[in-house]
Amino acid sequence: MGKTHLLVAISNYAMQNFPRMATRYVSANKFLNDYVEATQRNQWGTFNSKYHQVDILLVDDVQYLEGKDETINQLFNIFNEMTNRNKQIVLSADRAPKDIDMDDRMRSRFISGLLADIKPPDYGTRLAILKNYLSRVNQHTSFYGNIPEDVLVYHAEVATSNIREMEGAITRLVSNMTLLKKNSISIEEAQELLQDFFPTIQDRQIDIALIQSEVERFFKISHEDMISGKRSKGITTPRHIAIYLSRYMTEESLESIGKKFGGRDHTTVMHSCDKVAEQMKSDIAFRKRIEELIELVKSA
């Protein structure tokens, strides 16, 4: 979720803007090892200079200290001392303080300051992350191909919240295109290449009928309206959305999708997809509606 990245960013900011302050970033495992070494070798002077004489202390992944009472007690003492000296301490964990198995004293310290819950990136953020990563790939490698917008959109929709996994998937696409000397890649090729990155794509058993049903229920329209030729906005918008979701949540061809939406041709299907994708870029409320529908279809 980027906890380490955030703590390192805080550390870098402090060192650049307040160079006279002693700033230390450390993982919980490193803190544990330093404490064990100080205990075994009686090197408390070194330990105290590292942890008791700093202005800003950042400890990453403190959930790894569960069950290590002596180490937690040492961190608790440092926490108290820094608070009394009006210094700053930042802690990160992969769960809320109430869900970490440690004594109530430490837990109360956890919740005494500002709590920041880092949420999984939503669709828009995932898409921005992918585009940013691809831009960096283009800058620092000899890759000059193009991953089309619809492939990136598909990737953002099916991706997990694991950013490294998302970037790894882009790396696979880039590597495949570079190896085969391809300037572009289709969504069908991307789906095949990424199926082991996102295995739930295969497992969900999502079909067009399910998507149509969920969109019809969401917008309160009939199936007859969905596949009809009616052009009122109350009908066309849900239809465009259902076509868009069918394109990116199933492996159906454009022709197959068109047939199941009243016999439309592949050009009409692509127009619907482009229209929805374009509106998602500029209309936050519309994008959130799409994200909500995606979750409804997944959980149906």
VEXDREN-2710 file (C-alpha; in Angstrom, 1 decimal):
% VEXDREN-2710
k/r/px/py/pz
1/MET/0.0/0.0/0.0
2/GLY/3.0/2.3/0.0
3/LYS/3.6/2.6/3.7
4/THR/7.4/2.3/3.3
5/HIS/7.4/4.7/0.5
6/LEU/5.5/7.3/2.6
7/LEU/7.9/6.9/5.6
8/VAL/11.0/7.2/3.4
9/ALA/9.4/10.3/1.8
10/ILE/8.9/11.9/5.3
11/SER/12.5/11.0/6.2
12/ASN/13.9/12.6/3.0
13/TYR/11.8/15.7/3.5
14/ALA/13.0/16.1/7.0
15/MET/16.6/15.7/6.1
16/GLN/16.4/18.1/3.2
17/ASN/14.5/20.8/5.0
18/PHE/15.7/20.4/8.5
19/PRO/19.3/19.1/8.2
20/ARG/20.2/20.0/11.8
21/MET/17.6/17.5/13.1
22/ALA/18.6/14.0/13.6
23/THR/16.3/11.8/11.6
24/ARG/16.2/8.0/11.6
25/TYR/14.1/5.6/9.5
26/VAL/14.3/2.0/10.5
27/SER/12.2/-1.2/9.9
28/ALA/10.8/-3.0/12.9
29/ASN/13.0/-6.0/12.2
30/LYS/16.1/-3.7/12.2
31/PHE/15.0/-2.2/15.5
32/LEU/14.6/-5.7/16.9
33/ASN/18.0/-6.8/15.7
34/ASP/19.6/-3.6/17.2
35/TYR/17.9/-4.2/20.5
36/VAL/19.0/-7.9/20.6
37/GLU/22.6/-6.9/19.7
38/ALA/22.7/-4.2/22.4
39/THR/21.4/-6.7/25.0
40/GLN/23.8/-9.5/24.0
41/ARG/26.9/-7.3/23.7
42/ASN/26.0/-4.7/26.2
43/GLN/26.3/-1.9/23.6
44/TRP/23.7/0.4/25.1
45/GLY/25.7/3.5/24.2
46/THR/25.4/2.7/20.5
47/PHE/21.7/1.8/20.8
48/ASN/20.9/5.0/22.8
49/SER/22.6/7.3/20.4
50/LYS/20.7/5.7/17.5
51/TYR/17.2/5.8/19.1
52/HIS/17.2/8.0/22.2
53/GLN/18.9/11.0/20.8
54/VAL/17.0/11.6/17.6
55/ASP/14.5/14.3/16.7
56/ILE/12.4/12.3/14.3
57/LEU/12.1/8.5/14.4
58/LEU/10.2/6.5/11.8
59/VAL/9.6/2.8/12.5
60/ASP/8.1/0.7/9.6
61/ASP/6.0/-2.4/9.9
62/VAL/5.6/-2.5/13.7
63/GLN/3.2/-5.4/13.5
64/TYR/6.4/-7.6/13.3
65/LEU/7.0/-6.9/16.9
66/GLU/3.9/-8.8/18.0
67/GLY/4.8/-11.2/20.8
68/LYS/8.2/-9.6/21.4
69/ASP/7.3/-8.0/24.7
70/GLU/10.8/-6.8/25.7
71/THR/11.4/-5.1/22.4
72/ILE/7.9/-3.5/22.5
73/ASN/8.6/-2.2/26.0
74/GLN/11.8/-0.6/24.7
75/LEU/9.9/1.1/21.9
76/PHE/7.3/2.2/24.4
77/ASN/10.0/3.9/26.5
78/ILE/11.5/5.6/23.5
79/PHE/8.0/6.7/22.5
80/ASN/7.4/8.3/26.0
81/GLU/10.8/9.9/26.0
82/MET/10.4/11.5/22.6
83/THR/6.9/12.7/23.5
84/ASN/8.3/14.3/26.6
85/ARG/11.0/16.0/24.6
86/ASN/8.4/17.2/22.1
87/LYS/10.0/15.1/19.3
88/GLN/8.3/13.3/16.4
89/ILE/7.7/9.6/16.0
90/VAL/6.0/8.0/13.0
91/LEU/4.9/4.3/13.0
92/SER/3.5/2.2/10.2
93/ALA/1.7/-1.1/10.3
94/ASP/-0.4/-3.3/7.9
95/ARG/-3.4/-3.1/10.2
96/ALA/-5.2/-0.9/12.7
97/PRO/-3.7/-0.5/16.2
98/LYS/-6.7/-2.3/17.7
99/ASP/-5.8/-5.4/15.6
100/ILE/-2.2/-5.6/16.7
101/ASP/-1.5/-8.1/19.5
102/MET/0.4/-6.0/22.0
103/ASP/-0.2/-4.6/25.5
104/ASP/-2.7/-1.9/26.1
105/ARG/0.0/0.7/27.0
106/MET/1.6/0.5/23.5
107/ARG/-1.8/0.3/21.8
108/SER/-2.9/3.5/23.6
109/ARG/0.3/5.2/22.4
110/PHE/-0.5/4.1/18.9
111/ILE/-3.8/5.9/18.9
112/SER/-2.7/9.0/20.9
113/GLY/-1.5/10.8/17.7
114/LEU/-2.8/11.2/14.2
115/LEU/-4.0/8.0/12.6
116/ALA/-3.9/7.8/8.9
117/ASP/-5.6/4.9/7.1
118/ILE/-4.2/4.3/3.7
119/LYS/-6.9/3.0/1.5
120/PRO/-6.4/0.7/-1.5
121/PRO/-6.0/2.8/-4.7
122/ASP/-9.3/3.2/-6.5
123/TYR/-9.7/2.7/-10.3
124/GLY/-8.6/6.3/-11.2
125/THR/-5.5/6.1/-9.0
126/ARG/-4.6/2.6/-10.3
127/LEU/-4.8/4.0/-13.9
128/ALA/-2.7/7.0/-13.0
129/ILE/-0.1/4.7/-11.4
130/LEU/0.1/2.5/-14.5
131/LYS/0.5/5.5/-16.8
132/ASN/3.1/7.0/-14.6
133/TYR/5.1/3.7/-14.4
134/LEU/4.8/3.3/-18.2
135/SER/6.1/6.8/-18.7
136/ARG/9.2/6.0/-16.5
137/VAL/9.7/2.8/-18.5
138/ASN/9.7/4.8/-21.7
139/GLN/12.2/7.3/-20.2
140/HIS/14.7/4.8/-18.9
141/THR/14.7/2.0/-21.4
142/SER/14.8/1.5/-25.1
143/PHE/11.1/0.6/-25.2
144/TYR/9.3/2.9/-27.7
145/GLY/6.1/0.9/-28.2
146/ASN/2.7/1.9/-27.3
147/ILE/0.4/0.2/-24.8
148/PRO/-3.1/1.4/-25.9
149/GLU/-5.5/3.2/-23.6
150/ASP/-8.0/0.4/-23.6
151/VAL/-5.3/-2.1/-22.4
152/LEU/-4.3/0.2/-19.6
153/VAL/-8.0/0.7/-18.6
154/TYR/-8.5/-3.1/-18.6
155/HIS/-5.4/-3.5/-16.5
156/ALA/-6.6/-0.8/-14.0
157/GLU/-10.0/-2.5/-13.7
158/VAL/-8.8/-6.0/-13.0
159/ALA/-5.7/-5.1/-10.9
160/THR/-5.3/-5.8/-7.2
161/SER/-4.3/-3.1/-4.8
162/ASN/-0.7/-4.4/-4.9
163/ILE/1.2/-1.7/-6.8
164/ARG/4.3/-3.9/-7.3
165/GLU/2.1/-6.5/-8.9
166/MET/0.6/-3.9/-11.2
167/GLU/4.0/-2.6/-12.3
168/GLY/5.2/-6.2/-12.8
169/ALA/2.3/-6.8/-15.1
170/ILE/3.2/-3.7/-17.2
171/THR/6.8/-5.0/-17.3
172/ARG/5.6/-8.3/-18.7
173/LEU/3.7/-6.5/-21.5
174/VAL/6.7/-4.3/-22.3
175/SER/9.0/-7.3/-22.3
176/ASN/6.8/-9.2/-24.6
177/MET/6.4/-6.3/-27.0
178/THR/10.2/-5.7/-27.0
179/LEU/11.0/-9.3/-27.6
180/LEU/8.6/-9.7/-30.5
181/LYS/9.4/-6.2/-31.8
182/LYS/5.8/-5.1/-31.6
183/ASN/4.8/-1.4/-31.5
184/SER/1.4/-2.1/-29.9
185/ILE/-0.6/-4.8/-28.2
186/SER/-4.3/-5.8/-28.3
187/ILE/-6.5/-6.2/-25.2
188/GLU/-6.9/-9.9/-26.1
189/GLU/-3.1/-10.4/-26.1
190/ALA/-2.8/-8.5/-22.8
191/GLN/-5.5/-10.7/-21.2
192/GLU/-3.6/-13.8/-22.2
193/LEU/-0.2/-12.5/-21.0
194/LEU/-1.6/-11.3/-17.6
195/GLN/-3.9/-14.2/-16.7
196/ASP/-1.5/-15.5/-14.1
197/PHE/-1.0/-12.1/-12.6
198/PHE/-4.8/-11.7/-12.0
199/PRO/-6.1/-15.3/-11.9
200/THR/-9.5/-14.2/-10.7
201/ILE/-10.1/-12.9/-14.2
202/GLN/-10.6/-16.5/-15.2
203/ASP/-12.4/-17.5/-12.0
204/ARG/-15.1/-14.9/-11.9
205/GLN/-17.4/-16.5/-14.6
206/ILE/-18.7/-13.1/-15.5
207/ASP/-20.7/-13.1/-18.7
208/ILE/-22.6/-10.4/-20.6
209/ALA/-26.0/-11.6/-19.3
210/LEU/-24.8/-11.0/-15.7
211/ILE/-23.5/-7.5/-16.6
212/GLN/-26.7/-6.6/-18.3
213/SER/-28.8/-7.8/-15.4
214/GLU/-26.7/-5.8/-12.8
215/VAL/-26.7/-2.6/-14.9
216/GLU/-30.5/-2.9/-15.6
217/ARG/-31.1/-3.3/-11.9
218/PHE/-28.8/-0.4/-11.0
219/PHE/-30.5/2.0/-13.5
220/LYS/-34.0/0.5/-13.1
221/ILE/-34.5/-0.2/-16.8
222/SER/-35.8/-3.4/-18.5
223/HIS/-33.8/-5.8/-20.5
224/GLU/-36.0/-5.0/-23.5
225/ASP/-34.8/-1.4/-23.2
226/MET/-31.2/-2.4/-22.8
227/ILE/-31.1/-4.2/-26.2
228/SER/-33.6/-2.0/-28.0
229/GLY/-32.9/0.9/-30.4
230/LYS/-34.2/3.5/-28.0
231/ARG/-32.0/6.6/-27.9
232/SER/-33.2/8.5/-24.8
233/LYS/-30.4/9.3/-22.4
234/GLY/-32.0/7.2/-19.6
235/ILE/-31.5/4.2/-21.9
236/THR/-28.4/4.9/-23.9
237/THR/-26.2/5.7/-20.9
238/PRO/-26.9/2.4/-19.1
239/ARG/-26.5/0.6/-22.5
240/HIS/-23.1/2.3/-23.1
241/ILE/-22.0/1.3/-19.6
242/ALA/-23.1/-2.3/-20.0
243/ILE/-21.3/-2.6/-23.3
244/TYR/-18.2/-1.0/-21.8
245/LEU/-18.2/-3.5/-18.9
246/SER/-18.8/-6.4/-21.3
247/ARG/-15.8/-5.4/-23.3
248/TYR/-13.4/-5.2/-20.3
249/MET/-14.9/-7.8/-17.9
250/THR/-15.4/-10.7/-20.3
251/GLU/-13.4/-12.2/-23.2
252/GLU/-16.2/-11.8/-25.7
253/SER/-15.3/-10.4/-29.1
254/LEU/-16.7/-7.0/-30.3
255/GLU/-19.0/-8.9/-32.7
256/SER/-20.3/-11.2/-29.9
257/ILE/-21.0/-8.2/-27.6
258/GLY/-22.8/-6.4/-30.4
259/LYS/-25.1/-9.4/-31.1
260/LYS/-26.1/-9.6/-27.4
261/PHE/-27.0/-5.9/-27.4
262/GLY/-29.7/-6.1/-30.1
263/GLY/-27.5/-6.9/-33.1
264/ARG/-25.2/-3.9/-33.0
265/ASP/-22.0/-4.0/-35.1
266/HIS/-18.5/-3.8/-33.7
267/THR/-18.1/-0.1/-34.6
268/THR/-21.1/0.7/-32.4
269/VAL/-19.6/-1.3/-29.6
270/MET/-16.2/0.5/-29.8
271/HIS/-18.0/3.9/-29.9
272/SER/-19.8/3.0/-26.6
273/CYS/-16.6/1.9/-25.0
274/ASP/-14.8/5.1/-26.1
275/LYS/-17.6/7.3/-24.9
276/VAL/-17.6/5.7/-21.4
277/ALA/-13.8/5.8/-21.2
278/GLU/-13.7/9.4/-22.2
279/GLN/-16.4/10.5/-19.7
280/MET/-14.6/8.6/-16.9
281/LYS/-11.5/10.8/-17.4
282/SER/-13.4/14.1/-16.8
283/ASP/-16.4/13.1/-14.6
284/ILE/-15.4/11.9/-11.2
285/ALA/-19.0/11.1/-10.2
286/PHE/-19.5/9.1/-13.4
287/ARG/-16.2/7.2/-12.8
288/LYS/-17.3/6.3/-9.2
289/ARG/-20.6/5.0/-10.6
290/ILE/-18.6/2.7/-13.0
291/GLU/-16.5/1.5/-10.1
292/GLU/-19.5/0.8/-8.1
293/LEU/-21.1/-1.2/-10.9
294/ILE/-17.8/-3.2/-11.4
295/GLU/-17.9/-4.2/-7.7
296/LEU/-21.6/-5.1/-8.0
297/VAL/-20.9/-7.4/-11.0
298/LYS/-17.9/-9.0/-9.2
299/SER/-19.9/-9.8/-6.1
300/ALA/-23.0/-10.9/-7.9
END
